[in-house]
Amino acid sequence: MILPSVGPDALVPATRPTLYFIGVTTGSSSIQTVFPRWAAELGLDDAVLQGVDLPVHAPADDYRRVVRFLMDDPLSLGALVTTHKIDLFRAAADLFDVVDPLARMMGETSCISKSEGRLVCHAKDPISSGLALDAFLPDGVWRTSDADAVVLGAGGSSIAIAWYLSRPARGTDRPRRIVVTNRSTGRLESLRPVLDEFETDVPFDLVHAPTPADNDRLVDAAPPGSLVVNATGLGKDAPGSPLTDAARFPGNGYAWDLNYRGRLVFLDQARAQASSAGLTVEDGWIYFLHGWTQVIAEVFHIAIPPRGPSFDRLSELARSTR
C-alpha cells in the first residue's frame, strides 16, 4: 500500500507496518509503483510506504521532528533517506540509540530502523553504491590505467563512492586519485575530516567548483578511462546538469548519473559523446534497486541477497514498471 507523500508536520500514527521515504519529491519516484510489487513478492502484505517531502537543506527542527515521530510511533518501522542524509545526521544524530560505524564515519543517515526497541542509524550507501559500481565497471578496471574518479557533488553518496573506491582491500584496483567537487566550500571543508578517517593511500582532491564551467575543466583534464559521476542531484532534485554542453568526457571512460528520473541533462550530455569517445554511460537504476532492497531488508528484518535469482526477480518486477 502507498500513502500520499506529506510534509513533516502532517505525519500521523501508522495503523500498519510502515516504511517512510524521506526525500524532496518522493511522489515522483519509481518506488511508488515498485514497492507494492516487491511487498507482495517478499511476503510483506501489510506493509505501507509513506513519502515525507522536505526542501533541500531543510531546518534542523524538521529533521528532528521526523526522527522523533519514527522513534515514538510503534508501527513506523523505519525509513530510507535520500538527499537529506548528511543534514539529517547533523540535526538528529543524538536522537538515535545506535549509530552504526559507517554512519558515524561518514556522518550520514541513509537508513533508519528499529531493533529490540532501539532506534538505529545506518549508512547503507557505501554498500549500495559499491554494488552498483561493480555492476557496470569491468573487474580490475583501475589496475591497468592511471584513470581518476571525478565525483561532482559532495553529499552522502559522494562520500560513500569515495570510500568504496579507495578501500585498501581493493589492492591495485583503485583510481589514481579521487576528485570531489562542490558549488559551496562548506561541504568540502566538512568532507576533509571524513576522508581522513578512511585510512587509504589514494589521494583526494577537493575542488571548489561554483559553476558548471569549473566542473568542465576538471572533466576535460581527466585521463582516459576515468569515471565521472553526477552526484549533485541536478536532474532530479533540481533542473540542469553540473556540466555545460562544452564538457569533454574522458575517452574510453565511464559516466554515471546517480539519478534515473527527471530531466537528466548530464545523461544526455554523456550519451551524445558515447560513440565518439568510447564512453560507457550508466544511469542510477541499479543504484536505486540496491539502495531500496538494502533498506527494506534492514527495516523489515528479512534477507534480500544482493545478487542471484531472488534479486533478479525483484529487478524484473521493478523493470516492468519503467
C-alpha positions, 0 to 999 in steps of 0.5 A: 500500500502507498500513502500520499507523500506529506510534509513533516508536520502532517505525519500521523500514527501508522495503523500498519507496518510502515516504511517512510521515504524521506526525500524532496519529491518522493511522489515522483519516484519509481518506488511508488509503483515498485514497492507494492510489487516487491511487498507482495513478492517478499511476503510483506502484505501489510506493509505501507510506504509513506513519502515525507517531502522536505526542501533541500537543506531543510531546518534542523527542527524538521529533521528532528521532528521526523526522527522523533515521530519514527522513534515514538510511533510503534508501527513506523518501522523505519525509513530510507533517506535520500538527499537529506542524509548528511543534514539529517545526521547533523540535526538528529544524530543524538536522537538515535540509540545506535549509530552504526560505524559507517554512519558515524564515519561518514556522518550520514543517515541513509537508513533508519530502523528499529531493533529490540526497541532501539532506534538505529542509524545506518549508512547503507550507501557505501554498500549500495553504491559499491554494488552498483559500481561493480555492476557496470565497471569491468573487474580490475578496471583501475589496475591497468590505467592511471584513470581518476574518479571525478565525483561532482557533488559532495553529499552522502553518496559522494562520500560513500563512492569515495570510500568504496573506491579507495578501500585498501582491500581493493589492492591495485584496483583503485583510481589514481586519485579521487576528485570531489567537487562542490558549488559551496566550500562548506561541504568540502571543508566538512568532507576533509575530516571524513576522508581522513578517517578512511585510512587509504593511500589514494589521494583526494582532491577537493575542488571548489567548483561554483559553476558548471564551467569549473566542473568542465575543466576538471572533466576535460583534464581527466585521463582516459578511462576515468569515471565521472559521476553526477552526484549533485542531484541536478536532474532530479532534485533540481533542473540542469546538469553540473556540466555545460554542453562544452564538457569533454568526457574522458575517452574510453571512460565511464559516466554515471548519473546517480539519478534515473528520473527527471530531466537528466541533462548530464545523461544526455550530455554523456550519451551524445559523446558515447560513440565518439569517445568510447564512453560507457554511460550508466544511469542510477537504476541499479543504484536505486534497486540496491539502495531500496532492497538494502533498506527494506531488508534492514527495516523489515528484518528479512534477507534480500541477497544482493545478487542471484535469482531472488534479486533478479526477480525483484529487478524484473518486477521493478523493470516492468514498471519503467 
